[in-house]
Amino acid sequence: MTNAIISTRLAPQAIGPYSQAVWAGDVLHLSGQIALDPATNAFQNASFETELKQIFANLHDVLRAASLNFNDIVKVTVYLTDFTDFATLNTMMAEEFKSPYPARTTIAVAALPKNARVEIDAIAYRFIRQ
């Protein structure tokens, strides 16, 4: 088995020694996303909701580059700097994801790059479609 790198200009470019996503067999590991606008590289931090919307857009674009979508995500890890945003996170994730929902871990952290309020990474699986 070999790893294949996924890279798209439609999502923020890696700002360090990592890939946007990596295939390991039929499993796609997506790197953490913060609310960077890929067109301008500007951080979209007007509100927690604004950050989440940009993160979801970035994840969608990386998945699309791998010919996948949010229905293929099996695990999500969310990093929050303030757990008072947890209810908003749940509401927005329920709008973005459809049942059956992926597994999820939510972790409180002291800080994130660019003083982001939230970062999300994911694992997706290439399901065989009938």
KOLPA-153134 format. One record per atom (N, C-alpha, C): residue number from 1; residue in one letter; atom name; x, y, z. Coordinates in steps of 0.05 Angstrom, whole numbers, plus 32768, in hexadecimal, padded with zeros to 4 digits. Example, Ala and Ser with C-alpha at 12.3 -4.5 7.8 and 13.67 -1.06 7.14 Angstrom:
BEGIN
NODE   k r  a    X    Y    Z
NODE   1 A  N 8108 7F8E 809C
NODE   1 A CA 80F6 7FA6 809C
NODE   1 A  C 8108 7FBE 809C
NODE   2 S  N 8101 7FD3 808E
NODE   2 S CA 8111 7FEB 808F
NODE   2 S  C 8102 8001 809D
//
This chain:
BEGIN
NODE   k r  a    X    Y    Z
NODE   1 M  N 8011 7FE9 8000
NODE   1 M CA 8000 8000 8000
NODE   1 M  C 8012 8019 8000
NODE   2 T  N 800B 802C 7FF0
NODE   2 T CA 8019 8045 7FEF
NODE   2 T  C 8007 805C 7FF7
NODE   3 N  N 8013 8071 8002
NODE   3 N CA 8003 8088 8009
NODE   3 N  C 8002 809B 7FF1
NODE   4 A  N 7FEB 80A8 7FED
NODE   4 A CA 7FE8 80BC 7FD8
NODE   4 A  C 7FE0 80D6 7FE5
NODE   5 I  N 7FEC 80EB 7FDC
NODE   5 I CA 7FE7 8106 7FE7
NODE   5 I  C 7FD1 8113 7FD8
NODE   6 I  N 7FBE 8120 7FE7
NODE   6 I CA 7FA9 8130 7FDB
NODE   6 I  C 7FB0 814D 7FDF
NODE   7 S  N 7FAF 815C 7FCA
NODE   7 S CA 7FB5 8179 7FCC
NODE   7 S  C 7FA3 8188 7FB8
NODE   8 T  N 7F98 819D 7FC1
NODE   8 T CA 7F87 81AE 7FB0
NODE   8 T  C 7F8C 81CB 7FB6
NODE   9 R  N 7F8B 81DB 7FA2
NODE   9 R CA 7F8E 81F9 7FA6
NODE   9 R  C 7F74 8205 7FB0
NODE  10 L  N 7F5E 81F5 7FB0
NODE  10 L CA 7F44 81FF 7FBA
NODE  10 L  C 7F43 8200 7FD8
NODE  11 A  N 7F56 81F3 7FE6
NODE  11 A CA 7F58 81F4 8003
NODE  11 A  C 7F73 8201 800B
NODE  12 P  N 7F75 820B 8023
NODE  12 P CA 7F8E 8218 802B
NODE  12 P  C 7FA6 8205 8028
NODE  13 Q  N 7FBB 8210 801E
NODE  13 Q CA 7FD4 8201 801A
NODE  13 Q  C 7FE1 81FC 8035
NODE  14 A  N 7FEE 81E6 8037
NODE  14 A CA 7FFC 81DF 8050
NODE  14 A  C 8010 81F5 8057
NODE  15 I  N 8010 81FC 8071
NODE  15 I CA 8022 8211 807A
NODE  15 I  C 8039 8205 808A
NODE  16 G  N 803E 81EC 8085
NODE  16 G CA 8053 81DD 8093
NODE  16 G  C 8059 81C4 8085
NODE  17 P  N 8069 81B2 8091
NODE  17 P CA 8070 8199 8084
NODE  17 P  C 805A 8183 8088
NODE  18 Y  N 8044 8188 807B
NODE  18 Y CA 802E 8174 807B
NODE  18 Y  C 801E 8177 8061
NODE  19 S  N 800C 8163 805D
NODE  19 S CA 7FFB 8163 8045
NODE  19 S  C 7FDF 816A 804D
NODE  20 Q  N 7FCF 8174 803A
NODE  20 Q CA 7FB3 8179 803F
NODE  20 Q  C 7FA4 815F 8047
NODE  21 A  N 7FAB 814A 8039
NODE  21 A CA 7F9F 812F 803F
NODE  21 A  C 7FB1 811A 8034
NODE  22 V  N 7FAF 8102 803F
NODE  22 V CA 7FBF 80EB 8037
NODE  22 V  C 7FAE 80D2 8036
NODE  23 W  N 7FAE 80C5 801F
NODE  23 W CA 7FA1 80AB 801D
NODE  23 W  C 7FB3 8096 8029
NODE  24 A  N 7FA7 8084 8039
NODE  24 A CA 7FB4 806C 8043
NODE  24 A  C 7FA1 8055 803C
NODE  25 G  N 7FA4 8049 8024
NODE  25 G CA 7F91 8036 801B
NODE  25 G  C 7F77 8045 8014
NODE  26 D  N 7F61 803C 801F
NODE  26 D CA 7F47 8049 801A
NODE  26 D  C 7F40 805D 8030
NODE  27 V  N 7F53 8063 8041
NODE  27 V CA 7F4E 8076 8057
NODE  27 V  C 7F5D 8090 8051
NODE  28 L  N 7F4E 80A6 8052
NODE  28 L CA 7F59 80C1 804D
NODE  28 L  C 7F5C 80D0 8067
NODE  29 H  N 7F74 80D8 806E
NODE  29 H CA 7F79 80E8 8086
NODE  29 H  C 7F7C 8105 807E
NODE  30 L  N 7F69 8116 8088
NODE  30 L CA 7F69 8132 8081
NODE  30 L  C 7F77 8142 8098
NODE  31 S  N 7F8A 8152 8091
NODE  31 S CA 7F97 8163 80A4
NODE  31 S  C 7F84 8177 80B0
NODE  32 G  N 7F8B 8181 80C8
NODE  32 G CA 7F7A 8195 80D6
NODE  32 G  C 7F77 81AE 80C5
NODE  33 Q  N 7F5F 81B8 80C6
NODE  33 Q CA 7F58 81D1 80B7
NODE  33 Q  C 7F50 81E6 80CC
NODE  34 I  N 7F5B 81FE 80C8
NODE  34 I CA 7F51 8216 80D6
NODE  34 I  C 7F44 8227 80C0
NODE  35 A  N 7F3A 823E 80C8
NODE  35 A CA 7F2A 824E 80B5
NODE  35 A  C 7F3A 8260 80A3
NODE  36 L  N 7F4C 8254 8093
NODE  36 L CA 7F5B 8263 807F
NODE  36 L  C 7F4C 8263 8065
NODE  37 D  N 7F49 827A 8059
NODE  37 D CA 7F3D 827D 803F
NODE  37 D  C 7F52 8275 802B
NODE  38 P  N 7F4E 8260 801B
NODE  38 P CA 7F63 8258 8008
NODE  38 P  C 7F6A 826C 7FF2
NODE  39 A  N 7F57 827D 7FEC
NODE  39 A CA 7F5C 8291 7FD7
NODE  39 A  C 7F6F 82A7 7FE0
NODE  40 T  N 7F6D 82AE 7FF9
NODE  40 T CA 7F7C 82C5 8003
NODE  40 T  C 7F90 82BE 801A
NODE  41 N  N 7F8D 82A6 8025
NODE  41 N CA 7F9C 829C 803C
NODE  41 N  C 7F96 82AD 8055
NODE  42 A  N 7F80 82BD 8053
NODE  42 A CA 7F78 82CD 806A
NODE  42 A  C 7F68 82BB 807E
NODE  43 F  N 7F6C 82C1 8097
NODE  43 F CA 7F5E 82B2 80AC
NODE  43 F  C 7F42 82BD 80B0
NODE  44 Q  N 7F2E 82AD 80AE
NODE  44 Q CA 7F12 82B5 80B0
NODE  44 Q  C 7F08 82B1 80CD
NODE  45 N  N 7F0B 82C6 80DD
NODE  45 N CA 7F06 82C3 80FA
NODE  45 N  C 7EF2 82D7 8105
NODE  46 A  N 7EDF 82DF 80F4
NODE  46 A CA 7ECB 82F3 80FD
NODE  46 A  C 7EBA 82E7 8114
NODE  47 S  N 7EB5 82CD 8114
NODE  47 S CA 7EA6 82C0 8129
NODE  47 S  C 7EAD 82A2 8129
NODE  48 F  N 7EA4 8294 813D
NODE  48 F CA 7EA8 8277 813E
NODE  48 F  C 7E9A 826A 8126
NODE  49 E  N 7E82 8274 8120
NODE  49 E CA 7E72 8269 810A
NODE  49 E  C 7E81 826E 80EF
NODE  50 T  N 7E8D 8285 80EC
NODE  50 T CA 7E9C 828B 80D3
NODE  50 T  C 7EB3 8278 80D1
NODE  51 E  N 7EC1 8273 80E7
NODE  51 E CA 7ED8 8260 80E6
NODE  51 E  C 7ECE 8245 80DE
NODE  52 L  N 7EB8 823B 80EA
NODE  52 L CA 7EAE 8220 80E3
NODE  52 L  C 7EA6 821E 80C6
NODE  53 K  N 7E98 8233 80BC
NODE  53 K CA 7E90 8232 809F
NODE  53 K  C 7EA8 8230 808D
NODE  54 Q  N 7EBD 823F 8093
NODE  54 Q CA 7ED5 823D 8082
NODE  54 Q  C 7EE3 8222 8084
NODE  55 I  N 7EE4 8218 809D
NODE  55 I CA 7EF0 81FD 80A1
NODE  55 I  C 7EE1 81E8 8091
NODE  56 F  N 7EC6 81E9 8093
NODE  56 F CA 7EB6 81D5 8084
NODE  56 F  C 7EBB 81D8 8066
NODE  57 A  N 7EBD 81F0 805C
NODE  57 A CA 7EC2 81F5 803F
NODE  57 A  C 7EDD 81E9 8038
NODE  58 N  N 7EF1 81ED 8049
NODE  58 N CA 7F0C 81E3 8043
NODE  58 N  C 7F0C 81C4 8043
NODE  59 L  N 7EFF 81B8 8057
NODE  59 L CA 7EFD 819B 8058
NODE  59 L  C 7EEE 8190 803F
NODE  60 H  N 7ED8 819D 8037
NODE  60 H CA 7ECA 8195 801F
NODE  60 H  C 7EDC 8195 8007
NODE  61 D  N 7EED 81AA 8004
NODE  61 D CA 7EFE 81AC 7FED
NODE  61 D  C 7F14 8197 7FEC
NODE  62 V  N 7F1F 8190 8003
NODE  62 V CA 7F33 817B 8004
NODE  62 V  C 7F26 8160 7FFE
NODE  63 L  N 7F0F 815B 8009
NODE  63 L CA 7F00 8143 8003
NODE  63 L  C 7EF9 8140 7FE6
NODE  64 R  N 7EF0 8156 7FDA
NODE  64 R CA 7EE9 8156 7FBE
NODE  64 R  C 7F01 8150 7FAD
NODE  65 A  N 7F19 8159 7FB4
NODE  65 A CA 7F32 8153 7FA5
NODE  65 A  C 7F38 8135 7FA6
NODE  66 A  N 7F2D 8128 7FBB
NODE  66 A CA 7F31 810B 7FBE
NODE  66 A  C 7F19 80FB 7FB4
NODE  67 S  N 7F06 8109 7FA6
NODE  67 S CA 7EED 80FD 7F9D
NODE  67 S  C 7EDC 80F2 7FB3
NODE  68 L  N 7EDC 8100 7FCA
NODE  68 L CA 7ECC 80F8 7FE1
NODE  68 L  C 7EBB 8110 7FE9
NODE  69 N  N 7EAA 810B 7FFE
NODE  69 N CA 7E99 8121 8009
NODE  69 N  C 7E95 811C 8027
NODE  70 F  N 7E86 812D 8034
NODE  70 F CA 7E82 812B 8050
NODE  70 F  C 7E75 8111 8059
NODE  71 N  N 7E66 8104 8047
NODE  71 N CA 7E5A 80EA 804E
NODE  71 N  C 7E6F 80D4 8051
NODE  72 D  N 7E87 80D9 8047
NODE  72 D CA 7E9D 80C5 8049
NODE  72 D  C 7EAE 80C9 8063
NODE  73 I  N 7EA9 80DE 8072
NODE  73 I CA 7EB8 80E2 808B
NODE  73 I  C 7EAE 80CF 80A0
NODE  74 V  N 7EC1 80C1 80AC
NODE  74 V CA 7EBA 80AD 80C1
NODE  74 V  C 7EC3 80B7 80DD
NODE  75 K  N 7ED5 80CA 80DE
NODE  75 K CA 7EE0 80D4 80F8
NODE  75 K  C 7EE8 80F1 80F5
NODE  76 V  N 7EE0 8101 8109
NODE  76 V CA 7EE7 811D 810A
NODE  76 V  C 7EF3 8123 8125
NODE  77 T  N 7F08 8133 8125
NODE  77 T CA 7F13 813D 813E
NODE  77 T  C 7F12 815B 813D
NODE  78 V  N 7F06 8166 8152
NODE  78 V CA 7F02 8183 8154
NODE  78 V  C 7F12 818D 816C
NODE  79 Y  N 7F21 81A2 8167
NODE  79 Y CA 7F31 81AF 817C
NODE  79 Y  C 7F25 81CB 8181
NODE  80 L  N 7F1C 81CF 819A
NODE  80 L CA 7F0F 81E9 81A2
NODE  80 L  C 7F20 81F7 81B7
NODE  81 T  N 7F22 8211 81B4
NODE  81 T CA 7F30 8221 81C9
NODE  81 T  C 7F1D 822A 81DE
NODE  82 D  N 7F02 8228 81D9
NODE  82 D CA 7EEE 8231 81EC
NODE  82 D  C 7ED6 821E 81EB
NODE  83 F  N 7ED2 820E 8200
NODE  83 F CA 7EBC 81FB 81FF
NODE  83 F  C 7EA1 8207 8200
NODE  84 T  N 7E9F 8222 8204
NODE  84 T CA 7E85 822E 8203
NODE  84 T  C 7E7A 822E 81E6
NODE  85 D  N 7E8C 8228 81D2
NODE  85 D CA 7E84 8226 81B6
NODE  85 D  C 7E7A 820A 81AF
NODE  86 F  N 7E79 81F8 81C2
NODE  86 F CA 7E71 81DC 81BD
NODE  86 F  C 7E55 81DA 81B2
NODE  87 A  N 7E42 81E8 81BC
NODE  87 A CA 7E26 81E6 81B3
NODE  87 A  C 7E24 81F0 8196
NODE  88 T  N 7E32 8206 8190
NODE  88 T CA 7E32 8210 8174
NODE  88 T  C 7E3F 81FC 8161
NODE  89 L  N 7E54 81F0 816A
NODE  89 L CA 7E61 81DB 815B
NODE  89 L  C 7E4E 81C5 8154
NODE  90 N  N 7E3F 81BC 8168
NODE  90 N CA 7E2C 81A6 8164
NODE  90 N  C 7E16 81AE 8150
NODE  91 T  N 7E0C 81C6 8153
NODE  91 T CA 7DF7 81D0 8140
NODE  91 T  C 7E01 81D1 8124
NODE  92 M  N 7E19 81DC 8120
NODE  92 M CA 7E23 81DF 8105
NODE  92 M  C 7E2C 81C5 80F9
NODE  93 M  N 7E36 81B3 8109
NODE  93 M CA 7E3E 8198 80FF
NODE  93 M  C 7E25 8189 80F7
NODE  94 A  N 7E0F 818B 8106
NODE  94 A CA 7DF6 817E 80FF
NODE  94 A  C 7DEB 8188 80E4
NODE  95 E  N 7DF1 81A1 80DD
NODE  95 E CA 7DE9 81AC 80C3
NODE  95 E  C 7DFB 81A3 80AD
NODE  96 E  N 7E14 819E 80B3
NODE  96 E CA 7E28 8197 809F
NODE  96 E  C 7E29 8178 8099
NODE  97 F  N 7E26 8169 80AE
NODE  97 F CA 7E28 814C 80AC
NODE  97 F  C 7E0C 8140 80AD
NODE  98 K  N 7E09 8129 809F
NODE  98 K CA 7DEF 811B 809F
NODE  98 K  C 7DF2 8101 80AE
NODE  99 S  N 7DDD 80F8 80B9
NODE  99 S CA 7DDD 80DE 80C7
NODE  99 S  C 7DE1 80C8 80B3
NODE 100 P  N 7DF0 80B3 80B9
NODE 100 P CA 7DFE 80AE 80D2
NODE 100 P  C 7E17 80C0 80D5
NODE 101 Y  N 7E19 80CD 80EC
NODE 101 Y CA 7E2F 80E0 80F0
NODE 101 Y  C 7E49 80D2 80F4
NODE 102 P  N 7E5F 80DF 80ED
NODE 102 P CA 7E7A 80D3 80F3
NODE 102 P  C 7E7F 80D2 8111
NODE 103 A  N 7E92 80C1 8119
NODE 103 A CA 7E9C 80C2 8134
NODE 103 A  C 7EAA 80DD 8138
NODE 104 R  N 7EAB 80E7 8151
NODE 104 R CA 7EB7 8101 8155
NODE 104 R  C 7EC4 8102 8171
NODE 105 T  N 7EDA 8110 8172
NODE 105 T CA 7EE7 8117 818B
NODE 105 T  C 7EEA 8135 818B
NODE 106 T  N 7EE3 8141 81A2
NODE 106 T CA 7EE6 815E 81A5
NODE 106 T  C 7EF9 8163 81BC
NODE 107 I  N 7F0E 8172 81B7
NODE 107 I CA 7F23 8176 81CB
NODE 107 I  C 7F26 8194 81D0
NODE 108 A  N 7F28 819B 81EA
NODE 108 A CA 7F2E 81B7 81F1
NODE 108 A  C 7F4C 81BB 81F0
NODE 109 V  N 7F55 81D0 81E3
NODE 109 V CA 7F71 81D6 81E1
NODE 109 V  C 7F77 81F3 81EA
NODE 110 A  N 7F8F 81F8 81F1
NODE 110 A CA 7F97 8213 81FB
NODE 110 A  C 7F98 8227 81E4
NODE 111 A  N 7FA2 821E 81CD
NODE 111 A CA 7FA6 8231 81B7
NODE 111 A  C 7FA7 8221 819D
NODE 112 L  N 7FA1 822F 8187
NODE 112 L CA 7FA3 8224 816C
NODE 112 L  C 7FB1 8238 815A
NODE 113 P  N 7FBB 8230 8143
NODE 113 P CA 7FC9 8242 8131
NODE 113 P  C 7FB7 825A 812A
NODE 114 K  N 7FC4 8271 8128
NODE 114 K CA 7FB6 828B 8121
NODE 114 K  C 7FA1 8292 8135
NODE 115 N  N 7FA3 8288 814D
NODE 115 N CA 7F8E 828D 8162
NODE 115 N  C 7F72 8284 8159
NODE 116 A  N 7F71 826F 8149
NODE 116 A CA 7F58 8264 8141
NODE 116 A  C 7F48 825A 8159
NODE 117 R  N 7F2E 825B 8157
NODE 117 R CA 7F1C 8250 816C
NODE 117 R  C 7F18 8232 8169
NODE 118 V  N 7F1C 8228 8150
NODE 118 V CA 7F15 820D 814A
NODE 118 V  C 7F27 8202 8133
NODE 119 E  N 7F2E 81E9 8135
NODE 119 E CA 7F3C 81DB 8120
NODE 119 E  C 7F2F 81BF 811E
NODE 120 I  N 7F2C 81B6 8105
NODE 120 I CA 7F20 819B 8101
NODE 120 I  C 7F31 818B 80EE
NODE 121 D  N 7F36 8172 80F5
NODE 121 D CA 7F41 815F 80E2
NODE 121 D  C 7F2D 8148 80DF
NODE 122 A  N 7F32 8137 80CC
NODE 122 A CA 7F1E 8122 80C6
NODE 122 A  C 7F2C 8109 80BA
NODE 123 I  N 7F1D 80F3 80BB
NODE 123 I CA 7F25 80DB 80AE
NODE 123 I  C 7F0D 80D3 809D
NODE 124 A  N 7F12 80CD 8083
NODE 124 A CA 7EFD 80C5 8071
NODE 124 A  C 7F04 80A9 8066
NODE 125 Y  N 7EEF 809C 805C
NODE 125 Y CA 7EF3 8081 8051
NODE 125 Y  C 7EE6 8080 8035
NODE 126 R  N 7EF5 8074 8023
NODE 126 R CA 7EEB 8071 8007
NODE 126 R  C 7ED8 8058 8007
NODE 127 F  N 7EBE 805E 800A
NODE 127 F CA 7EAB 8048 8009
NODE 127 F  C 7EA5 8040 7FEC
NODE 128 I  N 7EA0 8027 7FE9
NODE 128 I CA 7E99 801D 7FCE
NODE 128 I  C 7E7B 8024 7FCA
NODE 129 R  N 7E76 8033 7FB5
NODE 129 R CA 7E5B 803C 7FAF
NODE 129 R  C 7E4E 802A 7F9B
NODE 130 Q  N 7E36 8023 7FA0
NODE 130 Q CA 7E27 8011 7F8D
NODE 130 Q  C 7E1B 8021 7F77
//
